[in-house]
Amino acid sequence: PAGIANPSEGEIWETSPLAQETVAGLAQILNSKSGAMLVVDYGYGQTRTGDSFQAVSRHQFADPPADPCESDLTAHVDFAALITAARQQGARAYLSGSQKNMLCELGINERAEKLIKANPEKAAAIKTDLERLIDQSQMGELFKTMTIYGVPDFAPFETAASLSQINEISHGFFGRRGGCSGGEFSSLNVSFATTDNRDNVERNRAIAM
């Protein structure tokens, strides 16, 4: 698979075609509605090999085939595959950080301090819960966030009032809005002479032209 170079014999690669199909469908909806979505789950930032498939029953690990319908079956998410699925539909998609980063940016530490101040008798429990959510050895780094933005199938062309008064001239200008690139290239970057993702540039050119 893409992203795995020279795997060793016997290595396990987990994939979920249904997850990729679902994300592709959601990306199409976001494109048509100009929506956005945030996904938080545990998994890999890059496609990799490994056996993460497991079963959990009553908060304990269990044998997956032992009790059908009695355990939750789970595996790590391949975020890179889902991002590719969304981008293939023209949506903007990227891994936006770890759960720790997201929660800290949203002010979880400050929120915990306020809760402790209002409920000093629960201070130990609040600190334990906070640590579980953002500590690197627990959920903080294992859980990641993926952001997907819908992109319309047309560039948001703008017109100049002075030129619009001349019937013989049809014109339009596109700027940075309406594309699928992120970061410093957000969002309608059409230049290959940058370090922007080539797939994004090709999609942006298709939108603009």
N, C-alpha and C positions, 0 to 999 in steps of 0.2 A: 504493500500500500504506500501511497504518497506520504513522505515524512519519515519513513523507516528505511534506512540504508543498510544493506548487508546484514540482515537479521541472522542470528545463529540458528542452527538446526534445533528444532524442539521448542523454540520460543513461541509464546502465545500472543496472538493479536486479537483484541476484542473490538467488534464493530457493531453498530446498531443502524441498519438501513432505515428502520421505522423512525428513529429519532431524527435522522437527516431528512427524511421525507416530511416529517411533521414540521420541522423548522423551515424547510423550503416553502411549505404551504402557508405558514405564519408570515414569512417574509413577503409573500405575494399579497396577503391581506394588508400588511403594514404599508406596502407600496401603494395600494389602491386607496387606503384611508389616511395616508400620511401619519401613521402612528409610530410608536416606539415600544420596546419591551426590554425588561431587565431580567436576566436569568441568573439565579444563584444556586449553585450545586457543587458537589465535590467532584474533582476530576483532574485531567491533565491539560496543561496549556498547549502542549504539542503532542501530536500523535506518537504513540510509543507502544512497545510490547509490554506484556505483564498480565498476570492473572489477578483481577480484582473482583471477579464474580463471587458473590457470597449471599448467604441467607441470614436473616435476623428474625428471631422469634422471642417475644417477651423480653426485649432488650438484651438478648444473648445471641451469640453466633450459633447457627444451626446448620445441619447438613441439608443442602439445597433440595435434593430429591426425597428426603426422609418423610416430610409431612406436606404433601401438595395442598396449596391454598391456605396453609396455616402459618406460612412464613413470608416475610417481605424479601423479594429477590432484588438485588441491586448490584451495580457495577459502576466504576468510575466513568465519568463523562469524558468523551474525546471532544473537547471544545474546538480544537482546530478543524475537525471534520464538520461540526455544526456551523462554524463561521464560514467555511467554504460553501456549504449548502445554501446559506443565506445570501452570500455574495453572488452566487450563480444566478440568483433571482433578481440581482440588481440592487439589493438592499445594502446599507452600510452595516457592517458587523465587525466587532472586535472584542478582544478580551480586555475588560476595563479595570482589572486588578483583582486583588484578593478580597475575601470577606472582611478581613481586618482593615484593609485600606478603606473600603466602602463605609464600614460602620464608624471608623474613626473620623472620616470626613463628615459623616452625618452627625457627629457629636456624641457618640455613645459613652465616652469617658465623662464628659460633662453631665450627661444624663444620669450616669451611675452616681456621680458625686451628689447630685440633687436628691436622688432617691435615698442615699445613705444619710444625708442631712435631715431628710423628712422622716426616715425610719431607721434611726441608729441601732435599734435592736436587730435589724435584718442586715447589718453591714457585712457580716461574714458571708451570708448567702448571696448577696448582691455581687460581692467581689468574686466569689466562686463562679457565678453565672457569667460575669464579664470576662473572666479568664477563659472560660470554656469557649466563648464566642470569638475572641480575638487573639488568644495565645497561639504562637506559631506551632507549638507541639500538639494543639488540639484542632479547633475548627478554623483558626485564623488564616492559615495559608492553604490548607487542603481545600477549603471551599473557595470558589472563584466566582467572579461576576462577568457575565457576557452581556453586551449591549447591542441591540439591533434597531436601526432606524429605517423606516420605509423611505424609499426614494421614488418620486413620481417618474413616469416614463417620458417626461418632457423637461427641458431646461426652463427655468423661470426667466424667460427673456424680458428685458426691460426696454422701454422705448424713450426717445427724447421728444419732449413736447414740440420743439421747433421743427424737427424732421417729420413729426406726425402730421403737421399742417400741409405737407407737400404730398399730394396724392400720387405722384409719379414714383415716389420712393417708398419701398418696403424695407424695413430695417428692424434690427433687434440686437441687443447687447446681452451677453451673459457674463456674470461675475463669478463669485465663489459659491453661490447657493445652488442647491439642487443636485449635488453630486454624491458620490459614495466614498470619498476619501476621508480619512480622519486626521487628527492631530494638526500639525502645521500645514497640511495640504487640504484641510477642510474647506470646501468639500468637492467642488467641481474642477479639480486639477486635471488638465489635459496634456501635460508635458511629460514626455518620457525622459527628459533630461533632469530628472530628480530621483530621489531615493524612494519615491512613493511606490506602493505595490502596483506592479504592471497590470494586474487584473482590474484594479480600481481605475487606472488611467484609461484602459480600453473601454470600460463601461462608461466612464465619464464622456469619452469621445462619442460613444454611441448615443448618449443622452443629448449631447450638444449638437450633434450633426444629423 
